[in-house]
């Protein structure tokens, strides 16, 4: 970490009798220029460059460029950023550890010590993505789901326990603890990090990258962090800087206060809608203004969490007194809290309302204007007012070819109930976004209490569940006595993990599932999550609505989304009188009274010395004691990937793409959920057929997410989402395509394998916002393994673009105003790309599409390899290949 410190900024700070050394931003400003109005998020980046100035990866010119940003409020300068740590969850963590294990094998085969491969940065992996809602609505649900989880994932968990023992700087938080982002917010994050070096204690900002896009949640605590691909995170673990352009920073000014009855969820859905409309992809968003003075940190974290949904790299809140109050509440030590305050004030990163930073552009929201809201039915940025939900549902019906007058009622087997369009079949209090916020969780409990007092019950066709992001939530609901009311409505604890939000909603009851299929019904889920993309929540549920936890309870009571809960009753009381939402909605004073019960002792108890030890299930796992992993040839969960074969041989030069066929042509908003689904594996899909060929029973398929350590499953699952639409096969839904030379229709996987046998390169054609969604490394890895050389799209989501480069796949962008449609491309053409052999960042690439009749269409594409470092990664076949070659050559 020792810096050249060409500006002479090394300083010291006395806090609580201890001396801390740091690289001073005010001293840097004396030579670089005034930085008082630089956004705080950029000050954090500037400090990072000061600390790692080496004259090579970080130069004096890089430091100057950060200050010069104030002139144009944008920059084309590439910088090398080194976060303090890396955060992972198990879906993305397993393949990352698989890659590290495979790299150890490759190093060992090259005759070097396997332990050359070790994380150089601190890594925490939290197992939170695997628990499924198999059982619900009973006091035994939690224990039964845990047993299912351990049974299904035993092999994966053994592998992770091996990794925890085999690798340095690598900790694993066992299953049943909480969601990684909430555990990070409540325990792992420090706001200011320290490190011993050369007999000195250095203090510097706590920063991180994570393998889940909602890593951004931690920005609510003043910790700069965002999601990257698993590939990029692995490189960061191995000491490679994150290559990035100095970002534009959008200022979001908050004023006023939320009105009575309006929640933090309503606020974040409003912010998400505004920022999506503004267009902030690839930019930082920094929140400022008088509204922050009264905005609780849990509300800030809720807003920061959904940065991926509004498209920004991060949504940052500077450190202030509220930060310290929250750290104190969550059981952080007073010495740490004192350091955070002293360091932030010394560096000028403390929130100061007297100085308004200069931003690239600004937006403003008076929080008093926020109204109760949901978002859906397919995208988190599509906010709908509470009163407008029925209208939004009817629009979905019409777009799906179902008349709004269709009143199909399907009898529910074994009952006198019927199911119809718009009925709520899943109501889930879930996700780090909202379960980290005591005010909305207490509000949910209070709604349950008041509803029961009125004689209301959840409708019998609703699958109800409660999956908090940490055990602390259970503690404070119990302290308030509200857990019993949630239980009585069927919101029993089902697990501590992502569950429904990640697609682990589990099966619908057989009778409900049968009724949905029989009537071809468009039914709804209502969840307190952050994602509602097609096919994500449940394959039978086409309308998915994001809402606050108390609204989730309300819709479980109402049982339908074809209501206006601002005026229609939830149901009837014991005397047959209508009960309205306003009758069961708690006041702000009532919620505040319950929130007072949240205590530091709860956090200290749940995050004590045994956090990393796990329960008896975890401790009973047998693990090998070896530096390299003992791969099992018959494993369908963990397999040695083929990525590093031949890594010790001379690097082959890149070649231009000649006469490539189009594997698939997609429209706009293809998400990583479409490209690499995380949910259920269809028995008739290539991945399902593969598992059955290996003797795996359909009931034991588990999910795509749980099998991310096996490339054979994941490459077959690439483009296998049940809702993906390939425009080459008109009217199709699911991962099908046309093998162009023969005209045969088949699965995308089977077509790719046939093209590989024919030694034919492939490309993908797509529209706008290609790759939005979670930071799924397999969306890029699978694309590479299918033989795709380039993805040509109108625009890319930030993380997925980076992941494609990180796997040696070329991201190319149509010029403004052009698209596959405007150029008349159907996907039946042969496409050649020239100028890719010696590619440079941001260059133009000449493309030629040859139709079957011999006609040719030529057009220019923009190379979306954005930095010089990325060029090297691409030439090496990927970022990990580059790192491994460097290690072998050293």
N, C-alpha and C positions, 0 to 999 in steps of 0.2 A: 504493500500500500504506500510505501515511501514515495513521495512526490519530488520532482525536480524543484518545485516551488519557485519558479523563476520570478514570481512577484513578491516573494518574501512574506507570505501570509501566515506562516505557522505561528500560532498563538496558544495561550493557555488560559484556563478558566478554573477558578476555585469554587467548588460546590460541596457543601457539607464536609469540609475538611479534606476533600480529595482533589487532586489536580488532574484536569483533563486537557489534552492537547487537541487542537482543531485547526483547520484551514479557514481563515477569516474572510468572509465575504466583504465586510467593510474595508479591510485592508486591500483586497483585490480591486475594489472600486476606486481606490486612490490612484491607481495606475491605468485601469481599464476604462473608467468613466462611471458616472452616477448610475446606480442600479436601484435606487429607492423605489422607482415605479415599475420595476421589472416584476411580472407576476411571480408569486411565491413559488409556484411549481417550477418555474424556470430557474429560480435561485437554487432550488434543490439540485437541478441538473448542473448548474454552474459549480456548485460545491463539489459535486462528483468529479467534474473535470479537473478542478483544482487539486483534488486529492490524488488523482491518477495521472497527473501531467508527467509524461515521460519523454516528450520530444518526438515520439513516433506515433503511437496510437492516439495520444492527446498532445496537442501542441499549443503554444502561446496564441496562435491564430484562432484555434478553436475557442479559447477563453474569450478572446476579443469578439468573436462572432456572436457569443451569447449576449454580450452587452450591446453590440451593434444591432441586435434584434429590435431594440426599442425604436430604431430609426424607421424601419419599414414594417415592423410587427409581423414579420415572417422571415424565413431564411431557407436557402437551399443548401445550407452547410450540413454535411454529414458528421456526426459525432459518435464516439465510442463510449457507451454508457455501461457502467458496471454496478448492478444492484447488489445490495448487501446479502440478499438471501433469495431462496427459491421456495415457492409453496406448490405442493401437488395434491391432487386427490387421486383415488385409486384407479378410476377409469383411465386417466391419462398417466398416472404414476406407474402402473404395471408395465405398459409398453416402454416407458422411459427406463425402468430398471432392466427390462429385457434388452434394450439397446446397450445399456452399460455392461450387462453381462456378456452380450455378444462382442462388444468392443474388447472386453478382457480376453475373450477367446482369441480374437484376432491378434491382439498384442502378444499373447502367449505363443501363438503359432508363428509369429515373427521372431521368436526367440528372446523376447523381452519379459520383464517381470509383470505379471498380471496386475499387481497393485499400483502400476502406473496410472490405471484408470480408477480415479476416486473423485468424488465431488470436492472442489476447492472452496466452494461457497456453502454456507449452511443450508441444508435442505430439510424441510418438514413435509412429510406425506401424511395426510389425514384420510383414513378410510371412511368414506361417507356416501359413495355413489352406488353401493351394492345392495343395500337392504330394500326389499320389495314389500308392497302391501298385499301380502297373500291373505293374512287374517286381519279382520277389523271388527270394531263394534263390540269387543268383549275385553274384560280385564286381562285375559291371557294373550291378547294380540301381540304385545311386545315380545314376550318370551318365545312365542311360537315363531314369529318372524325372524328373531335372532337365530333360532335353531335352524330354520330354513336357510338363512344367509350363510351360516357357518358350513352347513352341509353342501350347499351349492358351490361355495367359493373356497373350500378348504385348500385346494391346490394353489390357487392364486395367493391366498394368505400365507401359506407356507413359503412361497417364493418371496413375498415381501418381508417376512421375518428373516429369511436368509439374507436378503439385501440389507436389512437393518444391522445385521451382525457382520456382514462381509465388507460393507463400505464405510469409510470414515465420513464424518460430517453429515450423517443421514439418519434422521429420526422418523419413526412411524407412530402415529397416534392410532391405536387399535379401533376396530369397529365398535359401534354402540356408544361413541363419545359425543359426536356432533358433526356439523357441517364445517368443512375446512375454513370457509370465510368467517363464520361466526366464531370458531375456535381461534382464528387469527386475530379477530377484533377483540375478543374477550381475554385472550391470554398470550398468544405468541408475539404479537407486535409490541414494540417498545417505544415507538415514536423517535427515540434517539438511540442509536446502536453504539456499542463500545467494543474496542479490540486492543489487546495488549501487543505491543510491538517495540522491540529494542528498548525494553524497560520502561516504556511510556504507555499510558492509557489514552487512546485516541477516541474522541467522540465525533459522531457524524450522523446524518439523517438515516433513519430506518427506511430502507427502500427495498423493493422486491419485484420480481416477476413471478407469475404463477401459470400453471398449466390449465387453468380454468378461467374463462373470460371474466367471471365475476370476482376475480382477485381485486378488481377496482373498489370493492366495498371498503377496503382498508383506507382509502383516501379520505373517508369521513373522519378518521383519526389523525389526519395530517401526515399520513405515511404514503409516499408516492409509490404506486404500484399498479400494474396492469397485467392483463393476460397475454401470453405469447403461446405459440405452438409448443407442444412437447419437445419437438426437435430443437427449437431455439432455446428452450429452457435447459435442455441437456447440455447444449453448448455453453450456456452461462454457468452451469454447474462445473463445467470442465475448464473454466477460466477464460472463455471467449467473451469479449464485450458484446453487448447488444448494439448492433449497428443501426442508427436511426438518424433521421433528419431533425434538426431543431424544429419543434412543432409550432404551428400557429396555436394561439391560446384564446379561446372564446370566454369572455367574462359573462357570468350570469348573475345579475344583481337581484337579490331577494329583499323584499320589503314587506311590512305588515305581518299579520299573524293569521293562522288558519282559523276559520270560523267554527263555531260550535257544531259538533257532529261531523266534521271533516277530518280525515285521517292522513297520516304520513303517506299511506299508499295512494290516496287520491292525489296528493302533492306530486309524488314521483311519476305517476302516470301522466299528469299534466306537463311536468318538466320533460318527460320523454317525448311526448307529442310535439312540444315546442322545438326541442333541439333536433329531432328528426326532420321537421319541416325546415329548420334553418340550414341543416347540412353540416355536420361536424365530424364526419368520418376522417380518421387520421389526425384529429386535433385534440389538444387538451381542452377541457372545460374547467374553469376555476370559479367557484362561487364566492361572492362578496356582498357587501351591503348591510344596511341596518337590520335586516331580517335575521341575520346570523346570531345576533345577540340573544335572541330567545328561542333559537332552534336547537332542540336537544340533540346530543350526539347520535343517538339511535336513529333520529330522523335524517341526519346528515348521512349516516351509513346506508340507510335505505335508498337515498338519492344516488350516492356514489356507487352502490351495488349495481344499479341498472345502467351504468355507462355503456355497456355493450348494446343495450336496447336503444339508447339514443344515438349510438354510433360512434361515440368519442373514445379516444384511447383511455381517458380517465376523467373522473369528475372530482376535482380536488377541493378540499376545505383546509385552510391554514390552521395551524395550532393556535389555540387560545384558552381562556379559562375553562370553557366547557370541555375541552379536551382533557384538561387536568382533573376536572370533576369526574369525568367518566373513568379515567384511569384509576382514580381513588376508589370509585364504586366497584370496579371490577377486580380490586384486590392487588393492584400493582404497588410495589414498595414505595415509600415516601422518598427515599433517596433517588429513585428513578424519576419520580414526578418532579422533584426539585431540579434534576439535571435537564429534563425536557424544557422546563420554563426558562432556566438560565441560558441554555444553549440557544433556544429559539429567539430569545430576546437579543442575545449577543450577535446573532447572525442576521437579524432583521427579517426572520421568517415568521415571526409572531404576528397574528392578525392585528392590523392597525387601521381602524376605520378613518383615521384622519388623512391617510394617504390612499388615494384610489389608484390602483395599478393601471397601466396602459395595456389594452388588449387588442387583438386583431380585429375583433368585432364584439358587440355586446348585445345581450337580451335582458329584459327585466320582467319580473313577475311579482305582483302584489299578492301575497299568499291569501289575503282575504277574498280574492276572486276565485279560489279553487272550490270546486263542487264535488260531491260524491261521484265516483267514477268507477268504471271497469275498463278493460281493454280486450279487444278480440274482434272476431272469433279466431283469427289466424296469426295476428302479429301484435307484439307488445306495444307498438307505437300507435295502434289504432284505438285511441281512447274513445269511450262511449260514456255519456252521462248516464247516471242511474235511471233517469226517466226515459232515456232513449234506447234502452237495451232491447225491448221488444221490436222496435223498428229495425235495429241492426240485425236481429235474428231473422226477421222477415226478408231483409236484403240477401242474407245468406241462402235462405230457402229459394228465393227467385233465381239467384245465380247458380244454384244446384239443380234447377229444373223442377222444383217442387212448388206447387201453388200455395200461396199463403192461406188459402181457404181449405187446404187439405187438413182434415181433422181425423186422420187415421188413428184409431185407438186399438192397440194390441193387448189382448188379455195377458196378464202376468201369471204364468203357470203357478198353481198352488195358492192363489189368492183371489180376492174379488177386485183387485186393482187392475188398471190398464196403464199402458205407456204410450205416449204420443210425442210428436215433434216438439222439441224445445225443453223436454223434461231434463232435469238435472240428475245424472246417474253417478257423478263423482263430485263430492265436495271435500276438498282437502286443504287443511291448514298445514302448510308445508313451506320449505324454502328458506334459505338464509336471508333473503330480501326482507321478509317481514317477521319471521320468528325471532330475529335478533332485537326486535323493538318491543319493549315491555308494554308500551301504551296500547298498541293494537292487539297484543295478546291478551292483556287484561280486559280490553274492550270485548273481545270475542267471548271470554268467560262471563262477562256481565250480561251480554246478549243472551247467552245460554241460560243464565240464572233467571232473568226476567221472562224469557220465553216459557220456561218450565212453570214459573209462578202463574202465568196466564193459561197454562194447560196445553201449550203447543208441544209438538214432537217433530223430529225429522221425518220426512216422508219415507216410507219403507223401501222405495226403489233407489234411494240415494246411498251410494257407498261413501261413508264418512270416515275421515282419518285425521289424526293429529301427529305430525312428525316434526318436533322442534329441532332447531339447529344446535342446541346444547342442553345438557341436563339441568342447567340453571333455570331454564324456562319451567321445567317440571317443579323445581323447588319453589319458585315464587307463585305459581298457580296453586300449589298446595298450601302455601302460607296464606294466600288470600281465600282459600276454601273454594276456589272456582273450578278446580279440576273435576269435582264430583258432578257439577252441572254439565260440563262438556261431555263427561263420560255418559251421563244419562241421555244425551242427544246422539250418542254413538261416536263421539269424537274421542275415543280412547286412544292412548298412546300406542302407536304402531311401530315406532323406531326413532332413532336419532340419525337422520340422514336426509338426503335430497328427495327420496321417494317419488311422489307423483310429478314433481317439477322436472325431474330428469327422465321421466317416462317409466318409472318403476311403480306405476299405479296398481300393478297386479291385475288379475282377472276380474271382470265383472261377475257377480253371481250368475250361475247358469241360466236361471229363469229370466234375468234381465238381458243377458247376452242374446238369448234365443229370441226375445221379443224385439230387440233392436234389429236383428237380422231379418226376422219374419216380416216386419213392417217397413224395412229399409228406412228406418227412422233417422232423422238428424237430431241427435241428442247432445246435451251439453255437459261440460265439466266446469266447475268454478273452483279456482285454486288461488292461494295467496303466493303464487310463484312469480317468476320473471320471464318464462318462455311458454308460448302456446302455439308453436309452429305445427303445421299439418303433420299428423301421424305421430306426434311426439308423446302426447299424454296417454292416449290409448287408441289402438287401431280402429275401434268401433265408434269413437267419439269425434265428430267432425267440427263441433263448435266448442272452443275452449276459451274461457274468460278469466282474466286475471283480476283479482279483487282483494280487498283488505280482509284479514281474518274475521272481523265481525260480519262482514258481508257474506263470507263463505258460510258462516253459521246461518245467516238469514236466508240464503238460497237453499240450504238444506231443509229449512223449515217450510219454505214456499214450494220447493220441489220442481220449479219451472223457471225458465228464463223468458217465457212469453208473458211477462207481467211487468207492470210499472210499479216497482216497490215504493216509489215516492207517493203513490196514491192507492194502489191495490193492496188488499190485506194479505198478510202472510198465512193466515188461517183463522180459525175461530177458537174462542175461549170455551171454558167448560159450559157456559150458558148459551153458546151459539152466537155470541157477539163477535164481530170482526176484530181481529188484532192487527194493527198496522206496525210498520217498521219503527215509526216514531214512539210507539208504545213500549218497545223493548230496547231502544237505543240508549246507552248510558250518556250521562252528561260528562263534560270535561272534568268537572269537580269529582264525580264518582270515579272516573278513571284515574285521576291524579292521586286520589286517596289510596287506591290499590297499588299504584306504582311506587308509593312510598315504602311498601313492604319489601321491595327488591333491595337486598343487603349485600355488603362486601363479603360476609361470611359464606354466602352461597357460592360465590365465585372461588373463594379460597378452598372450599370443600371439594368442589368438582374439578378444580385444576391443581390439585395437590401433588405430592411427590410421586403418586402412583399413576399419573396420567398416561405414561408410555408403557405401563405394565400390562394393561388389558385384563379381561376377565379370565375365568378358568378355561373357556373355549380357546382363547388366544394363546394362553400359556401352555396348553397341552399339545400345540402343534409341533411336530417333529421337524427339525431342519438340519440340513447337512452342514458340517463345519469345513468349508472349503473356500478358497479365493475365487475359483471359477465355479459356475453353476453346473450341476449334473443334470443336463437336459434329459427329459424322458421322451423317447421317440413316439410313444402312443398318447402323449398329452394333447388334449384338445383345448387347453387353456393357455399353456405357456410353451412356445416353440422358438428355436433359434432362427431368427429371420435371415433372409438371404442378402441383406443390404451390403454387407462388408466382404462378400466373396471377392477374392482377387485384389484386396486393398493393398497388399504388399507388392503388387506388380506396378510397372510404370503407368502413369496416367495417360489415358487415351484422349486425343484431341476431340473437342466437340465437332459434330458434323451438322451441316444444314439439314433441314427436314424436307424430304422429297417424296411427293406422291403419297401423302398421308391420307388415310380415310378418317371420316368423322365418326367417332364412337357413339356420340349422342349430341343432340342439339336441344338446348334448354332455353326457357324464357327468363324473365326477371326473377329476382329474389330466391334463387336456389341457395338453400342454407346448407350448413355442414350437417344438419339433421337429415337433409335429403341425400347428401353425398355419402355420409357415413352414419347410418342410424344407430342409436344407442339402445333402442327398446327391443321388443319381442322379435324372435327369429321365426319367420314363416317356414313351416315344414317343406313347402314346395319350392322355396327359394334355393339358390345354389348353396348358401351356407347351411340351410336346413338339410338338404340332400347330403352334403358333405358330412355333417355330424351323424346322420343316420348311417352313412356308410362306415363310420368309425364305431358303430354300436351304441351311440348315445340315444337314449329314448327321448321322445318329443317332450315329455314332462320334465326332462333334465336339461333342456336346451339352455336355460338361463337367458341371458340377453346378450346382444352385441357388445354392449358396454363392458360386461363382465368377461368377455372373451377377447379383449383387445390385446392380450399378450400372445395371441396366435394369429400369425399372418395369413394362414390358410383360410380361416374363418373370415377375417376382416377384408381380405381382397375380394372374397365372394360376396361380402356384404356391401361393397362400394357401389353406390348408385342403386341400392336395393330398397330404398324407402318405398312403402306401399303407396304413397301419394305423389311420388315424383312423376313428372310428365315429360317424356321424350317426344319432341315435336316431329321427329323422323317417323314415328309410328302414330298416325293420327288417331285420336280418341283413346290412346293407351293411358294406363295408370300403373305405376310400378316400374321396376328396373328392367324394361325391355327395350330392344333396339332392332335395327335391321342390319344384317351383314350385307353391305352394299354390293359386293361382286356377285353374290348368289341371289340376293333379294330375300333370303330367309329371315324370318322373325325369330328372335331368341333372347335369352337373358343377356344383359350387358356383359356379365362375366364370361359367358360362353362365347359371345362374339369376340371379346378381347382375346381369349385364348386361341380362337381360330385365327385371328389376325396375327398373333404371335407365331403360330405355326407357319403362317405364310410370310413371316418376316416383314410385316407391313407396319410402319409407324402410324400412330393415332393422334388425333387432336379432339378437343371438346369445343363446341361453340355454345356461347351463353349470352345472357342479357345483362342487365344492371344488377349491382349488389351481389355478385357471385361470391358465395362462401360466407354470407352473414351467419351468425350463430356462435355456438361455443367453439373454443379453441381446440378443435379436434385434429390432432396430428394425423389420424388415420384417414381423414378426408384427403390429405396430400399423399400419405404413404400408399394408400390403396390405389389412388390415381396413377402413381408411379409404377406399382406392380402390375397394373393392367396394361402397361405399355404406352401410356399417354405421354407424348413428348411436349405438348403445349396446350394450354387452355386459353382460348381467345374469347374475351368477354367485353361487355360495354364498360363495366367497372368491377372492382374487386373490394371485398372486405379486407381490412388491414391485416388481421392475423392470418387469414387463409392465403393471402398473396404471399406473405412471408414464409408460410409453411410450404407452399409449392416450390419456391426457390430453395428452401431448405432440404427438399427432396430431389432437386435437380430437374424439376418440371418448369418450363418456361411460361410465365404469365404474360400474355400479350393483350393489349387493349385497343379496341376500335377507336379510330379518331372521332372527335366530337361530331355528332350528327349522323354517324354511320353505325350500322348494325348488320347482323346477318340478314335481317329482313330487308333493309334498304338496299343491300347488295344482291338480293335475290338468292341467297345461299339456302339450300334446302337440307344440306347434310349429305347429299348424294355425290358431292364433288370430291375430286382428289385435290388436296391442298399442299402447296409447297411454300416453304419459308426460306428466304435467302438473307444472309447477313447475320446469322446466328452463330456461325463458326467462331468468330472472334468478337463475341457480344460485349457491348459496353452499356453502362447504366444509362437508362433513359433514351437510348437510341431508337431510331425508326427501323422497322423490319418490313421488308417488302414481301407481300403475300400474293400468291396466284392460285385461284380456284379454277380447276378444269372440269367442265361439265361433261357428261357422257357423250354429248353430240360434238365434242371437240372445242366448243366455245370456252374462252378464258375470261375471267374477271380478275383484274389486278387491283390491289388496294394496299395502303400503308397501315401498319400497326405500330403502337407505342410499346416498347419493351418496358415492362413494369419490374425489372430488376432495378432497384432504386439507388443502390449504393455500390461503391467499389468493392467493399467486403462481400456483398452479395454476389458480385460477379465471380469472385474466387470460389465461393460456395458452389455456385452453379457449375463452374468448370470442373469442379472436383466430384460432381454428381450429388452434392448435398453438403450441408453444414457439418454433420457428424463425420462424413468421409474426409472432409478437409481437416478437422481436428485430429482424426485418427492418423492420417498421413503425416501430419506435423509431429505427432508423438513418436511414430515409428521412425521418422527421419532424424529425430533429435538425438 
